[in-house]
Amino acid sequence: MTSRIAVLALAAAALAMLVGLFVANLEGGPGIVDTPVYKSYGDRIENGEVPYRDFSVEYPPLAIVPFALPSLVTSTQDGYDAVFQALMIFAFAGCSALLVLSLGVLGSTTARIVGAVVAFWVGIALLGPFLMTRFDLFAALMALAATTAILSRRENLGPILLGLAIATKIYPAVLVPLLVIRAGRRGGNAAARRALLVPLATAALVYLPFFLFSPDGVVRSVWRQADRPLQIESLGSGVLLALHHAAGMPLDWASGAGSQNLTGTVASVTAALTTLVLIAALLFVWMRFARGDAESDERFVRYAAAAIVAFVAFGKVLSPQFLVWAVAAVVLVQGTRGIVATALMLVACGLTRWWFPGMYWELVKQFDPAATWLVLLRDLVLLAVLATLVARPLRGAVRARSTAREPEPA
């Protein structure tokens, strides 16, 4: 690590603390918060109860860490909220530093590094203070740590950190095929097998103690995530809500699985279809990556961002905090493509803030038209981000670059 990158990383972390405090205190407050649920988990752990065995937990095991820590130092809800917010601000600072380190490995200029980190901060600020009541900044921190180690050619640390990230929030699992392809291209079949087994084994080892205590509890937790209904903010719901307003399609909703969801046969069929589309999109991203220079760091971060955006855009659940994962990945993408994708991500964040949390319950209970079109537009912008990341360069641009590399005739 050069002194320039070290100074930039420290400065980014320090300034991010101030930005985090600013975001946490933005006008309007967080609105809908999850910390009471987190506190219930933390308090029960402090009282000696075992997650998955003595009480149900919908999250992977390492997510329990930020839930439990505040309960160890405070007993009141206000105190818990303050400590949890501080943890998320530290996670935000860590994300900022890791972005600098990753961009340093990619050989980015100082201006490019500053622009990417500031874009990340803007995205967080646009989403708003509710982020400090969710643990997704911690999940993004774990994913970025794995990405930084992989880019730095840490052949042991990178896969292990990726496994830990998966044991925090499932979404980094979409990076495993990219890592396997990259390792196989660099070191052959043995390296590819290792790149597959180490992250999965690491995540399994984190789960193992809880599985030994309560196999049924762990299986229920994993299945609950896979079997969730069509959440009202997802792309599938956005299309159905638009059809409801444009063509009078009858719809209903109900709360369940920790979210508000569309119900009925049409919603169930749409949920199944979006899952199939998600699988197809991820396969497309992985195969497209495999067909090119899989050893390129720039291509790795681009397709990593594409895989994460696809996971967010086509999932049955698209909670506003999920955009944190995408922003943290997209700002690493290099070149004009990265600038365009980042700008679109910031538009998606701004559209989300326009209706969440202020119009959320109007969307849920009344299928509010304005909120409906904002949700659908936000989801379509995410598709535009994905298209930007995976689209082939224009032939004219490729030809121009090819011509620029050719020596001029004597």
RODO-2510 file (C-alpha; in nm, 4 decimals, decimal comma):
residues 410
     n   res          X          Y          Z
     1     m     0,0000     0,0000     0,0000
     2     t     0,1426     0,3385    -0,0978
     3     s     0,1495     0,6324     0,1410
     4     r    -0,0980     0,8118    -0,0869
     5     i    -0,3541     0,5325    -0,0521
     6     a    -0,2954     0,5028     0,3228
     7     v    -0,3549     0,8749     0,3748
     8     l    -0,6648     0,8703     0,1545
     9     a    -0,8044     0,5676     0,3402
    10     l    -0,7551     0,7320     0,6808
    11     a    -0,9023     1,0583     0,5581
    12     a    -1,2013     0,8791     0,4059
    13     a    -1,2697     0,6937     0,7306
    14     a    -1,2431     1,0089     0,9404
    15     l    -1,4642     1,2187     0,7136
    16     a    -1,7134     0,9340     0,6809
    17     m    -1,7688     0,9509     1,0571
    18     l    -1,8833     1,3096     1,0154
    19     v    -2,0958     1,2233     0,7129
    20     g    -2,2508     0,9360     0,9077
    21     l    -2,3436     1,1666     1,1944
    22     f    -2,4927     1,4096     0,9436
    23     v    -2,6998     1,1354     0,7794
    24     a    -2,8188     1,0013     1,1147
    25     n    -2,9529     1,3446     1,2055
    26     l    -3,1156     1,4389     0,8771
    27     e    -3,4555     1,6021     0,9030
    28     g    -3,7468     1,3642     0,9352
    29     g    -3,5632     1,0926     1,1257
    30     p    -3,5488     0,7259     1,0296
    31     g    -3,9250     0,6679     1,0258
    32     i    -3,9594     0,2893     1,0174
    33     v    -3,6928     0,1266     1,2355
    34     d    -3,5738    -0,2305     1,2929
    35     t    -3,3761    -0,1766     1,6127
    36     p    -3,6561    -0,2953     1,8476
    37     v    -3,6375    -0,6349     1,6756
    38     y    -3,2589    -0,6351     1,6947
    39     k    -3,2751    -0,5411     2,0631
    40     s    -3,5074    -0,8326     2,1357
    41     y    -3,2462    -1,0654     1,9846
    42     g    -2,9602    -0,9018     2,1722
    43     d    -3,1400    -0,9049     2,5058
    44     r    -3,2257    -1,2724     2,4765
    45     i    -2,8649    -1,3572     2,3918
    46     e    -2,7485    -1,1543     2,6934
    47     n    -2,9880    -1,3584     2,9063
    48     g    -2,8213    -1,6798     2,7935
    49     e    -3,0601    -1,7913     2,5212
    50     v    -2,9223    -1,9521     2,2068
    51     p    -3,0262    -1,8129     1,8668
    52     y    -3,2165    -2,0520     1,6396
    53     r    -3,2752    -2,2901     1,9327
    54     d    -3,4435    -2,0711     2,1938
    55     f    -3,5823    -1,8084     1,9578
    56     s    -3,6238    -1,7714     1,5824
    57     v    -3,3761    -1,5572     1,3878
    58     e    -3,4284    -1,4835     1,0197
    59     y    -3,0710    -1,3636     0,9645
    60     p    -2,7395    -1,5525     0,9221
    61     p    -2,5263    -1,6026     1,2365
    62     l    -2,2741    -1,3184     1,1961
    63     a    -2,5584    -1,0687     1,1673
    64     i    -2,6152    -1,1418     1,5344
    65     v    -2,2895    -0,9629     1,6232
    66     p    -2,4200    -0,6051     1,5711
    67     f    -2,7509    -0,7093     1,7299
    68     a    -2,5932    -0,8405     2,0487
    69     l    -2,3186    -0,5838     2,1139
    70     p    -2,5474    -0,2915     2,2110
    71     s    -2,7382    -0,5146     2,4537
    72     l    -2,4120    -0,5823     2,6376
    73     v    -2,3631    -0,2143     2,7226
    74     t    -2,7144    -0,0766     2,7658
    75     s    -3,0591    -0,1909     2,8728
    76     t    -3,2832     0,0861     2,7380
    77     q    -3,4196     0,1207     2,3856
    78     d    -3,2769     0,4724     2,3516
    79     g    -2,9366     0,3514     2,4645
    80     y    -2,9539     0,0543     2,2302
    81     d    -3,0449     0,2812     1,9381
    82     a    -2,7519     0,5117     2,0130
    83     v    -2,4972     0,2298     2,0358
    84     f    -2,6318     0,0561     1,7255
    85     q    -2,6176     0,3846     1,5336
    86     a    -2,2559     0,4295     1,6409
    87     l    -2,1734     0,0791     1,5161
    88     m    -2,3275     0,1559     1,1785
    89     i    -2,1357     0,4818     1,1529
    90     f    -1,8136     0,2902     1,2202
    91     a    -1,9171     0,0367     0,9551
    92     f    -1,9800     0,3259     0,7158
    93     a    -1,6317     0,4598     0,7885
    94     g    -1,4844     0,1145     0,7324
    95     c    -1,6643     0,0841     0,3987
    96     s    -1,5195     0,4185     0,2918
    97     a    -1,1651     0,3126     0,3802
    98     l    -1,2044    -0,0209     0,2008
    99     l    -1,3305     0,1558    -0,1103
   100     v    -1,0097     0,3585    -0,1137
   101     l    -0,7976     0,0457    -0,0714
   102     s    -0,9812    -0,1382    -0,3504
   103     l    -0,9557     0,1583    -0,5846
   104     g    -0,5870     0,1836    -0,4995
   105     v    -0,5358    -0,1765    -0,6129
   106     l    -0,7236    -0,0907    -0,9320
   107     g    -0,4731     0,1895    -0,9966
   108     s    -0,7265     0,4711    -0,9760
   109     t    -0,6149     0,8323    -0,9666
   110     t    -0,6683     1,0416    -0,6565
   111     a    -0,9510     1,2293    -0,8290
   112     r    -1,1200     0,8998    -0,9221
   113     i    -1,0883     0,7691    -0,5670
   114     v    -1,2300     1,0866    -0,4162
   115     g    -1,5157     1,0898    -0,6663
   116     a    -1,6098     0,7273    -0,5931
   117     v    -1,6040     0,7698    -0,2154
   118     v    -1,8056     1,0925    -0,2327
   119     a    -2,0577     0,9197    -0,4600
   120     f    -2,0917     0,6451    -0,1981
   121     w    -2,1536     0,9081     0,0700
   122     v    -2,4110     1,0831    -0,1480
   123     g    -2,5931     0,7550    -0,2028
   124     i    -2,6085     0,6913     0,1722
   125     a    -2,7272     1,0479     0,2383
   126     l    -2,9959     1,0193    -0,0298
   127     l    -3,1298     0,7003     0,1242
   128     g    -3,1475     0,8727     0,4610
   129     p    -3,1187     0,8157     0,8355
   130     f    -3,3172     0,4910     0,8408
   131     l    -2,9951     0,3188     0,7279
   132     m    -2,8515     0,3715     1,0747
   133     t    -3,1301     0,1511     1,2130
   134     r    -3,0475    -0,1404     0,9772
   135     f    -2,7375    -0,3604     0,9771
   136     d    -2,6797    -0,3478     0,6009
   137     l    -2,3793    -0,1159     0,6302
   138     f    -2,2172    -0,3898     0,8390
   139     a    -2,3032    -0,6441     0,5684
   140     a    -2,1579    -0,4137     0,3020
   141     l    -1,8428    -0,3765     0,5139
   142     m    -1,7929    -0,7538     0,5160
   143     a    -1,8485    -0,7806     0,1406
   144     l    -1,6071    -0,4950     0,0702
   145     a    -1,3447    -0,6516     0,2955
   146     a    -1,3670    -0,9703     0,0890
   147     t    -1,3516    -0,7743    -0,2376
   148     t    -1,0456    -0,5786    -0,1247
   149     a    -0,8638    -0,8970    -0,0226
   150     i    -0,9500    -1,0692    -0,3511
   151     l    -0,8240    -0,7744    -0,5543
   152     s    -0,5070    -0,7696    -0,3430
   153     r    -0,4382    -1,1333    -0,4435
   154     r    -0,4833    -1,2611    -0,0880
   155     e    -0,5591    -1,6155    -0,1947
   156     n    -0,6429    -1,7359     0,1562
   157     l    -0,7868    -1,4260     0,3162
   158     g    -1,0139    -1,3283     0,0262
   159     p    -1,2177    -1,6515     0,0117
   160     i    -1,2350    -1,6726     0,3918
   161     l    -1,3680    -1,3175     0,4176
   162     l    -1,6167    -1,3933     0,1429
   163     g    -1,7424    -1,6874     0,3466
   164     l    -1,7774    -1,4629     0,6511
   165     a    -1,9667    -1,2084     0,4393
   166     i    -2,2079    -1,4813     0,3270
   167     a    -2,2569    -1,5774     0,6924
   168     t    -2,3546    -1,2143     0,7586
   169     k    -2,5964    -1,1585     0,4691
   170     i    -2,6539    -1,4052     0,1895
   171     y    -2,6066    -1,1670    -0,1051
   172     p    -2,2237    -1,1945    -0,1338
   173     a    -2,2776    -1,5581    -0,2379
   174     v    -2,3339    -1,4262    -0,5922
   175     l    -1,9619    -1,3413    -0,6026
   176     v    -1,8497    -1,7008    -0,5457
   177     p    -1,8855    -1,8121    -0,9120
   178     l    -1,6867    -1,5061    -1,0224
   179     l    -1,4119    -1,5926    -0,7742
   180     v    -1,4092    -1,9550    -0,8936
   181     i    -1,3808    -1,8504    -1,2588
   182     r    -1,1062    -1,6002    -1,1741
   183     a    -0,9082    -1,8516    -0,9672
   184     g    -0,9466    -2,1239    -1,2279
   185     r    -0,8192    -1,8954    -1,5018
   186     r    -0,5173    -1,8046    -1,2894
   187     g    -0,4329    -2,1357    -1,1242
   188     g    -0,6221    -2,4173    -1,2927
   189     n    -0,8823    -2,6615    -1,1640
   190     a    -0,7272    -2,7046    -0,8209
   191     a    -0,7371    -2,3313    -0,7573
   192     a    -1,0969    -2,3167    -0,8806
   193     r    -1,2050    -2,5947    -0,6443
   194     r    -1,0347    -2,4190    -0,3575
   195     a    -1,2028    -2,0886    -0,4439
   196     l    -1,5376    -2,2668    -0,4311
   197     l    -1,4844    -2,4749    -0,1178
   198     v    -1,3167    -2,2200     0,1104
   199     p    -1,5992    -1,9588     0,1144
   200     l    -1,8679    -2,2249     0,1443
   201     a    -1,6785    -2,4118     0,4158
   202     t    -1,6145    -2,0885     0,6065
   203     a    -1,9828    -1,9959     0,6001
   204     a    -2,0763    -2,3525     0,7005
   205     l    -1,8345    -2,3414     0,9954
   206     v    -2,0012    -2,0244     1,1221
   207     y    -2,3387    -2,1974     1,1012
   208     l    -2,2132    -2,5251     1,2504
   209     p    -2,2349    -2,4470     1,6263
   210     f    -2,5904    -2,3221     1,5857
   211     f    -2,6788    -2,6205     1,3677
   212     l    -2,5524    -2,8574     1,6362
   213     f    -2,7728    -2,6839     1,8950
   214     s    -3,0794    -2,6673     1,6707
   215     p    -3,0698    -2,8104     1,3169
   216     d    -3,4418    -2,7431     1,2735
   217     g    -3,4019    -2,3797     1,3787
   218     v    -3,1190    -2,3159     1,1323
   219     v    -3,3040    -2,4884     0,8469
   220     r    -3,6176    -2,2846     0,9223
   221     s    -3,4141    -1,9625     0,9158
   222     v    -3,2572    -2,0427     0,5783
   223     w    -3,5842    -2,1636     0,4294
   224     r    -3,7672    -1,8535     0,5485
   225     q    -3,5371    -1,6379     0,3389
   226     a    -3,5779    -1,8572     0,0306
   227     d    -3,9547    -1,8893     0,0662
   228     r    -4,0454    -1,5255     0,1215
   229     p    -4,3516    -1,3865    -0,0608
   230     l    -4,3511    -1,1013    -0,3126
   231     q    -4,2594    -0,7934    -0,1132
   232     i    -4,4436    -0,4779    -0,2123
   233     e    -4,1327    -0,2833    -0,3212
   234     s    -3,9943    -0,5516    -0,5531
   235     l    -3,9864    -0,5217    -0,9313
   236     g    -4,2567    -0,7862    -0,9643
   237     s    -4,4831    -0,5956    -0,7256
   238     g    -4,4087    -0,2710    -0,9058
   239     v    -4,5331    -0,4196    -1,2325
   240     l    -4,8460    -0,5625    -1,0672
   241     l    -4,9231    -0,2339    -0,8924
   242     a    -4,8839    -0,0500    -1,2227
   243     l    -5,1281    -0,2941    -1,3831
   244     h    -5,3624    -0,2377    -1,0902
   245     h    -5,3725     0,1355    -1,1630
   246     a    -5,3605     0,1137    -1,5410
   247     a    -5,5963    -0,1800    -1,5992
   248     g    -5,7799    -0,2342    -1,2715
   249     m    -5,6084    -0,5616    -1,1806
   250     p    -5,7372    -0,6645    -0,8343
   251     l    -5,4660    -0,6936    -0,5690
   252     d    -5,4435    -0,7504    -0,1972
   253     w    -5,1666    -0,7371     0,0590
   254     a    -5,0711    -0,8834     0,3960
   255     s    -4,7828    -0,8586     0,6405
   256     g    -4,5624    -1,1622     0,6843
   257     a    -4,2010    -1,2820     0,6912
   258     g    -4,0915    -0,9424     0,8193
   259     s    -4,2349    -0,7385     0,5319
   260     q    -4,5518    -0,6229     0,3597
   261     n    -4,6318    -0,8357     0,0566
   262     l    -4,8771    -0,8725    -0,2282
   263     t    -5,0913    -1,1832    -0,1916
   264     g    -5,2955    -1,4094    -0,4144
   265     t    -5,2337    -1,6337    -0,7130
   266     v    -5,1048    -1,3601    -0,9422
   267     a    -4,8519    -1,2476    -0,6811
   268     s    -4,7383    -1,6072    -0,6203
   269     v    -4,6897    -1,6690    -0,9913
   270     t    -4,5034    -1,3397    -1,0288
   271     a    -4,2766    -1,4309    -0,7362
   272     a    -4,1896    -1,7601    -0,9046
   273     l    -4,1255    -1,5885    -1,2382
   274     t    -3,8997    -1,3233    -1,0849
   275     t    -3,6992    -1,5982    -0,9151
   276     l    -3,6486    -1,7681    -1,2521
   277     v    -3,5487    -1,4361    -1,4077
   278     l    -3,3040    -1,3762    -1,1219
   279     i    -3,1401    -1,7141    -1,1788
   280     a    -3,1189    -1,6461    -1,5538
   281     a    -2,9714    -1,2989    -1,4940
   282     l    -2,7047    -1,4317    -1,2582
   283     l    -2,6133    -1,7107    -1,5002
   284     f    -2,5849    -1,4521    -1,7761
   285     v    -2,3528    -1,2344    -1,5646
   286     w    -2,1325    -1,5272    -1,4639
   287     m    -2,1105    -1,6650    -1,8183
   288     r    -2,0365    -1,3231    -1,9655
   289     f    -1,7541    -1,2829    -1,7139
   290     a    -1,6148    -1,6266    -1,8002
   291     r    -1,6023    -1,5446    -2,1714
   292     g    -1,3669    -1,2512    -2,1235
   293     d    -1,0495    -1,1719    -1,9339
   294     a    -1,1395    -1,3215    -1,5956
   295     e    -0,8008    -1,2235    -1,4525
   296     s    -0,8680    -0,8524    -1,4998
   297     d    -0,9352    -0,6698    -1,1734
   298     e    -1,1474    -0,4111    -1,3540
   299     r    -1,3690    -0,6784    -1,5085
   300     f    -1,3994    -0,8575    -1,1736
   301     v    -1,5347    -0,5517    -0,9920
   302     r    -1,7648    -0,4705    -1,2842
   303     y    -1,9212    -0,8136    -1,2925
   304     a    -1,9287    -0,8337    -0,9139
   305     a    -2,1333    -0,5134    -0,9177
   306     a    -2,3541    -0,6561    -1,1946
   307     a    -2,4213    -0,9739    -0,9950
   308     i    -2,5141    -0,7769    -0,6840
   309     v    -2,7385    -0,5369    -0,8779
   310     a    -2,9108    -0,8344    -1,0447
   311     f    -2,9653    -0,9957    -0,7045
   312     v    -3,1201    -0,6743    -0,5725
   313     a    -3,3241    -0,5865    -0,8823
   314     f    -3,4820    -0,9275    -0,9443
   315     g    -3,5241    -1,0453    -0,5873
   316     k    -3,8651    -1,1161    -0,4383
   317     v    -3,7706    -0,8657    -0,1682
   318     l    -3,6264    -0,5222    -0,2441
   319     s    -3,6071    -0,3309     0,0800
   320     p    -3,4619     0,0224     0,0496
   321     q    -3,1534    -0,0675     0,2540
   322     f    -3,0530    -0,3255    -0,0079
   323     l    -2,9411    -0,0382    -0,2287
   324     v    -2,6449     0,0057     0,0065
   325     w    -2,5000    -0,3223    -0,1210
   326     a    -2,5323    -0,2084    -0,4814
   327     v    -2,3930     0,1418    -0,4292
   328     a    -2,0873     0,0052    -0,2464
   329     a    -2,0147    -0,2272    -0,5406
   330     v    -2,0995     0,0021    -0,8323
   331     v    -1,8749     0,2931    -0,7261
   332     l    -1,5737     0,0621    -0,7791
   333     v    -1,6483     0,0195    -1,1503
   334     q    -1,3947     0,1980    -1,3679
   335     g    -1,4227     0,4261    -1,6692
   336     t    -1,7184     0,6001    -1,8271
   337     r    -1,9306     0,2916    -1,7705
   338     g    -1,8673     0,3218    -1,3973
   339     i    -1,9567     0,6901    -1,3945
   340     v    -2,2853     0,6250    -1,5752
   341     a    -2,3745     0,3275    -1,3539
   342     t    -2,2937     0,5262    -1,0393
   343     a    -2,5044     0,8207    -1,1544
   344     l    -2,7972     0,5854    -1,2177
   345     m    -2,7519     0,4282    -0,8738
   346     l    -2,7726     0,7732    -0,7153
   347     v    -3,0937     0,8381    -0,9113
   348     a    -3,2309     0,5100    -0,7712
   349     c    -3,1359     0,6190    -0,4191
   350     g    -3,3019     0,9578    -0,4692
   351     l    -3,6211     0,8007    -0,6040
   352     t    -3,6303     0,5695    -0,3025
   353     r    -3,5978     0,8599    -0,0608
   354     w    -3,8817     1,0375    -0,2407
   355     w    -4,1338     0,7841    -0,1152
   356     f    -3,9616     0,5984     0,1718
   357     p    -4,0392     0,6197     0,4555
   358     g    -4,2870     0,9077     0,4168
   359     m    -4,5221     0,7401     0,1660
   360     y    -4,4571     0,3780     0,2577
   361     w    -4,7805     0,3050     0,4401
   362     e    -4,9828     0,4856     0,1733
   363     l    -4,8210     0,2500    -0,0781
   364     v    -4,8996    -0,0557     0,1347
   365     k    -5,2513     0,0223     0,2535
   366     q    -5,3859     0,2285    -0,0337
   367     f    -5,1605     0,1291    -0,3263
   368     d    -5,0974     0,5022    -0,3590
   369     p    -5,0511     0,5881    -0,7301
   370     a    -4,7631     0,8325    -0,6805
   371     a    -4,5703     0,5886    -0,4607
   372     t    -4,6471     0,3061    -0,7038
   373     w    -4,4951     0,4843    -1,0021
   374     l    -4,1932     0,5943    -0,7967
   375     v    -4,1299     0,2353    -0,6864
   376     l    -4,1599     0,1047    -1,0418
   377     l    -3,9378     0,3816    -1,1782
   378     r    -3,6736     0,3090    -0,9120
   379     d    -3,6804    -0,0605    -0,9985
   380     l    -3,6490     0,0154    -1,3712
   381     v    -3,3502     0,2419    -1,3003
   382     l    -3,1832    -0,0547    -1,1281
   383     l    -3,2357    -0,2530    -1,4484
   384     a    -3,0681     0,0318    -1,6349
   385     v    -2,7720     0,0062    -1,3973
   386     l    -2,7473    -0,3659    -1,4689
   387     a    -2,7677    -0,3076    -1,8434
   388     t    -2,4946    -0,0452    -1,8207
   389     l    -2,2657    -0,2860    -1,6376
   390     v    -2,3067    -0,5835    -1,8705
   391     a    -2,3557    -0,4144    -2,2096
   392     r    -2,0864    -0,4659    -2,4681
   393     p    -1,8955    -0,1533    -2,5747
   394     l    -2,0224     0,0169    -2,8871
   395     r    -1,8451    -0,1149    -3,1946
   396     g    -1,7317     0,2331    -3,2849
   397     a    -1,5765     0,2794    -2,9429
   398     v    -1,4004    -0,0566    -2,9660
   399     r    -1,2729     0,0273    -3,3136
   400     a    -1,1508     0,3689    -3,1952
   401     r    -0,9559     0,2167    -2,9074
   402     s    -0,8143    -0,0518    -3,1338
   403     t    -0,7038     0,2111    -3,3864
   404     a    -0,5494     0,4210    -3,1105
   405     r    -0,3292     0,1267    -3,0080
   406     e    -0,2024     0,0655    -3,3626
   407     p     0,1233     0,2373    -3,4612
   408     e     0,0916     0,5061    -3,7178
   409     p     0,2259     0,4111    -4,0624
   410     a     0,5784     0,5237    -4,1308
***
